[in-house]
Amino acid sequence: MHPESLMMSYGYNSESFERAVKCPIFQTSTFTFKTAEEGKAFFEIAYGLREKLSNENLGYIYSRIDNPNLKILEKRLSLWDKTEDCAVFESGMAAISTVLLEFLNPGDLLVYSNPVYGGTDHFINTFLPKMGIHTLGVHPDESKEKIIELINASGKADKLALIYLETPANPTNEIVDIETYSSIATHFSSNEKKVLCTVDNTYMGPLWQHPLQFGADLIIYSATKYIGGHSDLIAGAVLGNSDLMIRIKTLRTFLGNMLNPNTAWLLMRSLETLKVRMDQQTKNAQQVAQFLKEHSAIEKVNYLGLLDKNTEAYKIYKKQCTAPGAMISFDIKGSEKEAFKFLNKLKLIKLAVSLGGTESLAEHPITMTHAGVDAEHRKKMGITDTLIRLSIGVENPIDIINDLKQALQD
């Protein structure tokens, strides 16, 4: 069956829980063992002391290690991207930082695409150097040959451990070829060490892009966004093959940044309407983007659905994505004054950060989500005083457009 059908019951056996149609919240810190021998066996597997036997059914120990709500949610999330395993976290940044901490060691080199979410940029450029980890930012307009040249010129090519991509990028919708970066990771891999390729897929959600199909090793989501979809929770997720996910889940156990059962239950609820919501959001966004493109007060619109068909970006988009998404950014004519005037006049669209919720949101990246990014860095990435980011919701598209229209009037 299709994932949207399986979201209703996959991984849950109602017979075990008084025939309840919906999975209950397992609000418990610890779980009982039938025998001391069973407790011993569970801990042996949990701490990697031995391999699980083929006929061995493992129960639960403690909710920091695992919980039924987390397990069911992770099984359902894995269906969208067809991955072997998934780990859910208390936030998107918890997911991002756990991946970077697990697969990077002092002296290693991290290569990352630009731009990325402001919190990710801060972690990469402020925190990781304190750990002795070297970072190299690359840009969408740089070729595979150029990137390989930059890595070699860094003097750390033999220390390259991870390539981190965010595509499409927040907030400019810049798109990069996952297959190209995966091949770069392979180029610098050896028999002793595999260079991993990780993709933050938040902008596309689990519907519109599937990075593992193009050679990525890990997928990261801020599940707060489309997966949660109602702007009422904070969560993150990482997906990949079982070998990598064992490492991530082990570190999650000791960092203690796993998702709580209540939020896991809310995410399971949200998954039931994920496809319906995202389908409507991208339909709305395509109409909104076309309106903005034709408006005289707008200098430039960044939206995958408006890419020039003669560009390399368009070719990548058609290869990687199944829809243009629901994130739009645009430059308004004028300066910060005009940008603020527009934002302050919005009525239906709310002035707030975050994205992917049922309601439409607008924000000013240079003074909000990307305020902590180096000024020269922002300039090079096209994050200007006049750039505005829109997350399109499920409202009637005519109402969204009318709100934009009145806010753009002199």
HUHU-V705076 format. One record per backbone hydrogen bond with DSSP energy under -0.5 kcal/mol. NH is the residue of the N-H (numbers start at 1). CO is the residue of the C=O. E is the energy in kcal/mol with one decimal. If there is no record, write none. Layout:
NH;CO;E
NH;CO;E
//
This chain:
5;2;-1.2
6;2;-1.9
7;3;-1.6
8;5;-1.2
9;6;-1.1
10;6;-2.7
12;9;-2.1
14;12;-0.7
16;13;-1.5
17;14;-1.4
19;14;-2.1
20;17;-2.2
26;24;-0.5
27;25;-1.5
28;26;-1.9
31;61;-1.6
39;35;-1.9
40;36;-2.3
41;37;-2.1
42;38;-2.5
43;39;-2.0
44;40;-2.0
45;41;-1.7
46;42;-2.4
47;43;-2.2
48;45;-1.4
49;44;-2.6
50;44;-1.0
56;53;-1.6
57;55;-0.5
58;56;-0.6
63;29;-2.5
65;62;-1.8
66;62;-2.3
71;67;-2.6
72;68;-2.5
73;69;-2.1
74;70;-2.8
75;71;-2.0
76;72;-2.1
77;73;-2.6
78;74;-1.8
79;75;-0.7
79;76;-0.8
80;76;-0.7
80;77;-0.7
81;77;-0.9
82;78;-0.9
83;78;-1.8
85;240;-1.8
87;238;-2.5
89;236;-3.0
90;257;-1.9
95;91;-1.7
96;92;-2.6
97;93;-3.0
98;94;-1.9
99;95;-1.9
100;96;-2.3
101;97;-2.5
102;98;-2.1
103;99;-2.1
104;100;-0.9
107;132;-2.9
108;105;-2.6
109;159;-2.5
110;134;-2.8
111;162;-2.2
112;136;-2.3
113;164;-2.1
114;138;-1.3
121;117;-2.7
122;118;-2.3
123;119;-2.1
124;120;-2.7
125;121;-2.7
126;122;-2.3
127;122;-1.0
127;123;-0.5
128;123;-2.4
130;127;-1.0
131;127;-0.7
131;128;-1.4
132;129;-1.6
133;128;-1.9
134;108;-2.9
136;110;-2.4
138;112;-2.7
140;114;-0.6
142;139;-2.1
147;143;-2.4
148;144;-2.4
149;145;-2.1
150;146;-2.4
151;147;-2.4
152;148;-2.4
153;149;-2.5
154;150;-1.1
155;152;-1.3
156;151;-0.7
159;156;-2.1
160;157;-1.2
161;109;-2.4
162;109;-1.2
163;196;-2.8
164;111;-3.1
165;163;-0.5
165;198;-3.0
167;200;-1.0
168;174;-0.6
169;174;-2.3
171;169;-0.6
173;169;-2.7
178;176;-0.8
181;177;-1.8
182;178;-2.5
183;179;-2.2
184;180;-1.7
185;181;-2.3
186;182;-2.1
187;183;-2.3
188;184;-1.7
189;186;-1.1
190;193;-3.3
195;185;-0.5
195;193;-0.5
196;161;-1.9
198;163;-3.2
198;196;-0.5
199;218;-2.3
200;165;-3.3
201;199;-0.9
201;220;-2.5
204;201;-0.8
205;201;-1.5
207;204;-0.6
208;204;-1.8
209;205;-0.6
210;320;-0.6
213;210;-1.8
214;211;-1.9
215;212;-1.3
216;211;-1.8
217;197;-3.3
218;197;-1.6
219;239;-2.4
220;199;-2.7
221;237;-2.6
223;221;-1.1
223;235;-0.5
224;235;-1.4
225;222;-1.8
228;223;-1.9
229;224;-0.5
229;225;-3.9
236;89;-1.8
237;221;-2.2
238;87;-2.3
239;219;-2.5
240;85;-1.7
241;217;-0.6
245;241;-2.3
246;242;-2.0
247;243;-1.0
248;244;-1.9
249;245;-3.0
250;246;-2.1
251;247;-2.1
252;248;-2.4
253;249;-2.0
254;250;-1.4
255;251;-2.4
256;252;-2.2
257;252;-0.8
259;88;-1.0
264;260;-2.2
265;261;-2.3
266;262;-2.0
267;263;-2.3
268;264;-2.0
269;265;-1.9
270;266;-2.2
271;267;-2.3
272;268;-0.8
272;269;-0.8
273;270;-1.4
274;271;-0.8
277;273;-2.7
278;274;-2.7
279;275;-2.6
280;276;-1.7
281;277;-2.5
282;278;-2.2
283;279;-1.6
284;280;-2.5
285;281;-2.5
286;282;-1.8
287;283;-1.2
288;284;-2.3
289;285;-2.9
290;286;-1.6
291;287;-1.9
292;288;-2.5
293;289;-2.4
294;290;-1.4
295;291;-0.5
295;292;-1.1
298;295;-1.4
299;331;-3.0
300;331;-1.2
302;329;-3.9
303;301;-0.8
304;324;-0.5
306;303;-2.1
307;304;-1.3
311;308;-1.9
315;311;-1.4
316;312;-2.3
317;313;-2.6
318;314;-2.6
319;315;-1.6
320;316;-2.8
321;317;-2.6
322;208;-2.1
323;208;-0.6
328;390;-2.4
329;302;-1.7
330;388;-2.3
331;300;-2.4
332;330;-0.6
332;386;-2.2
333;297;-2.9
339;335;-2.0
340;336;-2.9
341;337;-2.3
342;338;-2.2
343;339;-2.4
344;340;-2.7
345;341;-0.9
345;342;-0.8
346;342;-0.7
346;343;-0.8
350;360;-2.2
352;350;-1.1
352;362;-1.6
358;229;-1.0
361;391;-2.2
362;350;-2.6
363;389;-2.0
365;363;-0.6
367;364;-1.3
368;364;-1.1
368;365;-0.6
370;365;-2.7
371;368;-1.7
373;370;-1.3
378;374;-2.6
379;375;-2.2
380;376;-2.1
381;377;-1.4
382;378;-0.6
382;379;-1.1
383;378;-2.5
384;382;-1.2
387;384;-1.1
388;330;-2.7
389;363;-2.5
390;328;-3.9
391;361;-2.7
392;326;-2.5
392;390;-0.6
394;358;-3.0
399;396;-0.8
400;396;-1.8
401;397;-2.5
402;398;-2.4
403;399;-1.9
404;400;-2.1
405;401;-2.7
406;402;-2.2
407;403;-1.9
408;404;-1.5
409;405;-0.6
409;406;-0.6
//
